[in-house]
Amino acid sequence: MAVLAVQQIRRMRGGAQGHLMLGADGHIYVVKFQNNPQHMRVLANELLASRIAAAAGLTVPETEIVEVSSWLVENTQELGIDLGQERVRCQAGLQFGSCFAGGLMPRQVLTDLSVLKSQMAGLMGDGNGGRLAELEHRMDRHEQNWQRAKGFLAAVSVLFAVIEVAVETWHRH
């Protein structure tokens, strides 16, 4: 995964209190810091979930491990996290970043809803099963097969127990 140097643009809304930042590669990222209020596990979960979704063929933002220097944290007043009554500095080091899908101006977001609608149609389906429905169907089949296998193994186990009891009974007589 690429390691990027970043510079602060603005803070985002949300529980993890991500920051919109410009990467050294010229892309804009929503960067979530290790010391976010939702815990560091959120970063690992988002990275894993986005990589699994991309592998399943879903349209998701690209993700990166982003390096934020201590110099940037120390020299950028906006790099802080609110913890109730207390405000702490963002932690320097490796963070989670996902490519930003909106515009650069404050409160500007992706307004071309036809793009979003076409992506959602591919994801959810337009009366026919979409990619999410297909993935859900595959997971359901896998779960059913696993349950059948567990049932079969339980039946085999009972069969072996009955055979063992029969053999012990036969040896005693």
C-alpha positions in Angstrom: 0.0 0.0 0.0 1.2 3.4 -0.9 2.5 5.7 1.9 1.6 9.4 1.2 2.6 12.7 2.6 -0.4 14.9 3.0 -1.4 18.4 3.7 -4.6 19.5 5.5 -7.6 20.9 3.6 -10.5 20.6 6.0 -12.2 18.5 8.6 -15.1 16.2 7.8 -18.3 15.4 9.7 -18.9 12.0 11.2 -18.1 9.9 14.2 -14.5 9.1 13.3 -13.9 12.9 12.6 -11.9 12.3 9.4 -10.0 15.1 7.7 -10.1 15.9 4.0 -6.5 16.0 2.9 -4.5 16.4 -0.2 -2.0 13.5 -0.8 1.4 13.8 -2.4 0.0 11.8 -5.3 -2.4 14.7 -6.1 -5.6 12.8 -4.9 -7.9 13.9 -2.1 -8.4 11.5 0.7 -10.7 11.4 3.7 -8.1 10.5 6.4 -9.2 8.8 9.6 -6.7 8.9 12.4 -5.7 6.1 14.8 -6.8 8.1 17.8 -10.3 8.7 16.5 -13.2 8.5 19.0 -14.5 5.3 17.4 -11.3 3.4 18.1 -8.5 2.2 15.8 -10.5 -1.0 14.9 -12.7 1.2 12.8 -9.7 1.9 10.5 -8.9 -1.8 10.1 -12.6 -2.7 9.6 -13.0 0.0 6.8 -9.8 -1.1 5.1 -10.8 -4.8 5.1 -14.4 -4.1 4.1 -13.5 -1.9 1.3 -10.9 -4.3 -0.1 -13.4 -7.2 0.2 -16.1 -5.1 -1.6 -13.6 -4.2 -4.4 -12.6 -7.9 -4.8 -16.3 -8.7 -5.1 -16.6 -6.2 -7.9 -18.4 -3.5 -6.0 -17.7 0.2 -6.8 -15.9 1.5 -3.7 -13.4 4.3 -3.2 -9.8 3.4 -3.4 -8.2 3.1 0.0 -4.6 3.7 1.1 -2.5 3.7 4.2 -1.6 7.4 4.6 1.4 8.7 6.5 0.8 11.9 8.3 4.1 13.5 9.6 4.5 14.8 13.1 5.6 18.1 11.6 2.2 18.4 9.8 0.3 17.6 13.0 2.3 20.1 15.0 2.0 22.9 12.4 -1.7 22.4 11.4 -4.1 23.8 14.0 -7.1 22.0 12.4 -5.6 18.5 12.9 -7.5 17.9 16.1 -10.1 15.5 17.4 -13.0 16.4 19.8 -13.4 14.0 22.7 -16.4 15.5 24.5 -15.2 18.5 26.4 -11.6 17.9 25.4 -9.8 18.5 22.1 -6.7 16.4 21.4 -4.2 16.6 18.5 -4.4 14.0 15.8 -1.8 11.3 16.1 1.0 11.3 13.6 2.0 8.2 11.7 0.1 5.7 9.5 -3.6 6.4 9.1 -6.5 5.1 7.0 -7.4 7.1 3.8 -10.1 6.6 1.2 -10.4 8.6 -2.0 -12.8 11.5 -1.8 -15.8 11.3 -4.1 -17.0 14.9 -3.7 -15.9 18.3 -4.8 -13.2 20.6 -3.4 -15.4 23.4 -2.2 -16.9 23.3 1.3 -20.3 21.6 1.3 -19.8 20.6 -2.3 -20.6 16.9 -3.0 -21.0 14.8 -6.1 -24.1 16.2 -7.7 -24.3 14.0 -10.8 -27.0 11.7 -9.4 -27.1 9.7 -12.7 -23.6 8.4 -11.9 -24.8 7.4 -8.4 -28.0 5.9 -9.8 -26.2 3.8 -12.4 -23.8 2.5 -9.7 -26.7 1.7 -7.4 -28.5 -0.1 -10.3 -25.4 -2.2 -10.9 -25.0 -2.8 -7.2 -28.6 -3.5 -6.2 -30.1 -4.6 -9.6 -32.9 -3.1 -11.6 -35.5 -5.8 -11.0 -32.9 -8.4 -11.7 -30.3 -9.4 -9.2 -27.4 -6.9 -8.8 -23.9 -7.6 -7.6 -24.9 -7.3 -3.9 -27.8 -9.7 -4.4 -25.5 -12.1 -6.2 -22.9 -11.9 -3.4 -25.7 -12.3 -0.8 -27.0 -15.4 -2.7 -23.5 -16.9 -2.8 -23.0 -16.3 0.9 -26.4 -17.9 1.7 -25.5 -20.9 -0.4 -22.1 -21.2 1.4 -23.9 -21.0 4.7 -26.4 -23.7 3.7 -23.6 -25.9 2.5 -21.7 -25.4 5.8 -24.8 -26.2 7.8 -25.3 -29.4 5.8 -21.7 -30.4 6.3 -22.0 -29.8 10.0 -25.2 -31.9 10.1 -23.5 -34.7 8.1 -20.5 -34.7 10.5 -22.9 -34.9 13.5 -24.7 -37.8 11.9 -21.4 -39.6 11.2 -20.3 -38.9 14.7 -23.5 -40.5 16.1 -23.0 -43.5 13.7 -19.5 -44.0 15.0 -20.7 -43.8 18.6 -23.4 -46.4 17.9 -20.8 -48.7 16.2 -18.4 -48.2 19.2 -21.1 -49.2 21.7 -22.0 -52.2 19.5 -18.4 -53.4 19.3 -17.9 -53.0 23.1 -21.1 -54.9 23.8 -20.1 -57.6 21.4 -16.6 -57.9 23.0 -18.2 -58.3 26.5 -20.3 -61.2 25.5 
